[in-house]
Structure formats: structure tokens, C-alpha cells
Amino acid sequence: MKILTIDTSTTTNSVALTVDGRLLAEYIVNPDRNHSSSLMYGLDMVLRDSGVTIDELDAIGVSLGPGSFTGLRVGIATAKGLALASGKPVVAFSSLAMLAMNLPYAAFPVCTMFDAKKNEVYAALYSCKELPETLLAECVVPPADFLARVRVPTLFVGSGALRYRDLIVETLGERAIFAPSVCHQPRASAGAFLAADLFARGELVPSAALVPSYLRASEAELARMKKESEA
């Protein structure tokens, strides 16, 4: 089973190609330039260097979010375009669950956190075995509100965990454990295992139904709703 997996949910772009659970190639970069140019370069490099063509793929995997609104739109639009051009099915997964895949078989619950700006985080809590099992569903909240729901020693990972480390330690004390620095960056190769599981279970997403999971309204949507309420 050949799966091409894309993630652009944060400032990191990554693309991975896996064959029967084995990683053939991966491109990962935290670009200063826009997502589009580095993503297309990564796609081309991964396919070229692995010697696999789009027509040989079994599926395309993509992270739905939550995360960067702009980044998610780029990644999902790219996955849609590839699927429509090739006729390949799409499987889609949570970017927070993908980050939890950096810590399989963790001894403690894993809290994945992305910095959502506006003094909030995108967060979820997982029990990480071979695949993550949800303990607290993904949400966007002030970090203190999420931490109030954490009762046991917990492993924190992600940009939100780094930004709010002092608050996490102040709130949880010795119950707060932080992942090694290399684990805080999301990777498409981790998402590829989620994609493979979804594909095996037949949980495919029609291209027309492929939309980002923002968890909150964009600035444009908020402005529109405010204008409508004042009309």
C-alpha cells in the first residue's frame, strides 16, 4: 500500500511517502517563504527520489487541522488537486492526533497543543498506544481552561506546550512532563500511519467533502457575522 501524506497545519511543511508502513521518503521544512512553493518542491522531491509516480499511489493522506488557517487551505487544496487529477482516494486525519504519533506507547497520557494565538491553544488529550486513542476531544480554549481538566501526570508536546510551559508547570507541578525537543514538530510520516489505518478501514473522504477543521471562525467570518448582527 503506497500512501502520499501531506501536512501543512503549522509553520512546518512536510510530505511523506510510505509503502506498507515503511517510510520511503520524507521532506520536512519550516519555511520563511510561503507554504505553496515549499510544499510543491517537497512533493516533487519525495516522488522523484522514491521513484514512485502519482498513478502508482493507493491513497493520498492529509491533515485537516486544527492549525494555521492559511497552511491548512494550502495542504487540503493540494490534496484535492492531486486526488482529482489522479482519481486516487483521500484519507484525512487530525493534526493533533498526528502530533501524538510522535510519542507512541507513552507511559503517560499525551497532551498535544498548538499555539492558536489570541491566548488560546488547540489541544487534545490521548492515550498513545500503537495509535492514539482520544481521552479529551480536540478543542480551542485558553490553556488554563484545558489544564483544569488534566488530573494525572501528563506528557505535553507541541508549540502550545512550549509557549505556555511556565503556566503548565505552575498549574500541574510535577504532573507536567515535556517531550524531547525533537518531538514538538509535526511530521507527515507520523500522519502516514493514521492515514494507512483509515484507508484499511475504508474511511475515505470524497474530495468535495474535504474541508479544514478550524475549530473556530476565521477573522473574515467573525467580521461578516459582526456586520450581519449590526445590520
N, C-alpha and C positions, 0 to 999 in steps of 0.2 A: 504494500500500500504506500503510494507516494503522495505526500501532502506538502504543499507550499503554504507556510504560515506567515502572516503579516501582523505586526503590532506597531501602532503609532499613537498609543494612548497617552504618552508623556512626551517630554522633550527628546527621548530616545526613540530612534527608528530601528527596527530590527526585522529581518526576514530570515526564515529558516526552511530548509528542505530536509525532510525525513523520509526514510524508506523502511517500512516495517519496524518503526520505533528506533531506528538508527539514524543519528544525525549525519547527513552527508555534507552540508554546508550551512554556514550562518554568517550573516552580515549584521553588525550592530554598531551604531554610531550615535553620539549625542551632538547633533549638528548646530552650528551657529547660523547656518542658512536654513531655508525653508524645508519642510518635510518632503514636498513633492520631488525635488531634484535628488535628494539623497535616497529616497525610497526607490525611485526608478533605477538609480545606479545600483542599489543593493539587489533588487530583483534580477537585473541583468547579470550581475556578478555571480549570484548564487546559482542561477540556472546554467550559465555558461561554464562555470568551474566544476559543477557537478556532472555536466554532460547530459542533463535532463531537459526535455522540452515541455512546454505547456501542455501539448497534446498527450504527453505520457503521464500527466498527473491524474490521481484519482479524486482529489478534492483540494479546495482552497480554504484555509482556515484564517480567521481574522478576529481580533479582539474588538468587542462592541463598546468598551468603556466600563466604568466611567473613566474620565480623564480629560485631557485637553480637547476642547470643542473643535478647534481647527485641526489638530492632529487626527482625531477620530474621523472627521469628514474625509480627510485625505486617504487614510488607510481603507476605509469602507468603500469609498468611491473606486479606489484601485482594485479592491477585491471584486466589486460588482463588474467593473470593466473586464477583468480577466475572465470572470465566470461567463459573462455574456459572449465574449469573443471565442471562448474555447468550449462552451457547453458543459463545463465542469461544475459539480455541486459545491455549495458553500456550507461550512460549519462555522458557527460563531460562539464565542465564549467571553466570560467576564475577564476584564483586565486585572481585577483584584484577585480572582482565583488563579490567574496566570502567575501573578507575583508570588502567591502562596506556593506554587510549584517549585520555587527556588529552595524550599525547605521541606522536602518530602520526609516522612517518618519522623517529624519533630516530636520531641518528648512532651512539649507543651502546646497549648492552643496557639495558633499563629494569627496575629492581627496585622492585616495588610492595610496600609494607609498611604494615600496620595494627598499631597497638598492641593486643596481645592481653591486656594486663595480666599479672600473675604473672611479670614479667620475661621475657616471650616476645613474639614477633611472628607475625602471619600474613604470609607472604611468598611471592613467586614472582618468577621472572626471565623476561623476554620480549624477543624481537626485535620491535620495533614498526615494521611497515610500514603498509599501509592498515588491517590488523587485526593484533592481537598474536599472535605465534607463541611457544609455550612453550619456554623453554630449561631452566628448573628448575621442576618442578611445585610447586603451592601446598602449603604445609605450615605447621605451627605449631611453632616452635622458639625457643630462646634466640637473640637476634640474633647473638651471636658465632659460633654454630654455622653459621648461614646465611652469614655473611660469609666464613667459612673456605672456602666453595665458590665465591666470586667471585674470578676471576683477572684480569679485564681492566677497563679504565675503564668505569664503570657509572653510570647516571643513577638516583638514588634519589628516590622520591616516596611521600607518604602520611604518616599520623600516626605510624607507627612510625619512619619515616626522620627525622621531626622530633624525636621523643623521644630516639632513640639517635644523633643526629647526631655527637656527640663520639666515641662508640665507633666509628662508621663511619669517621670521619676518622682516628682513631688507628690503626685496622686497615688501611685501604686507602690512606691518604695522598692523593697526587694522583690516584689512580684513582677517588676518590669525587667525584661531581658531583651537585649537588642541583637539582631542578626549581624553577622560579619559584614563589613562594608561592601564586599563584592556581591552580596545578595540583594542589595537595595534597588538594583536596576532591573526593570522588567526585560524579559528576553522572549523572542518568538519561539525559540527552541523549547522553552518550558510550556508555552501555549500549544505547541505541536502535540503534546501528549493529551491535552484536553481535547484538541481537535480530532485526534485519532479515536478517542473514546466515543465522542459524539457521532463520528462517522460510522463506527462499528455498530452503534445503537440506532442508526438510521435517523438521527436528529438533524436533518438538513434544513437550511433556511433558503426559501426562494429569493432570488436576487431582489425582486420588487419589495420584499418584506425586510430587507436588510437595512436597519436604521440604528444610529448610535444610541447608547444608553447613557444619557447625560445626567440623569437623576435630578437635575434642576434646570429651570428655564435659562436660556441664554440672555445676554444683555438686550439683544434685539427683541426677544419675546417679552421680556419684562417691560421694555419701553412701549411695545404695542399694547400690552394688557393695561398699562397705566393710562395710555391715551384713550383706549376704549372705555375705561372706567370713568374717565373725566368727560366723555362725550355726552 
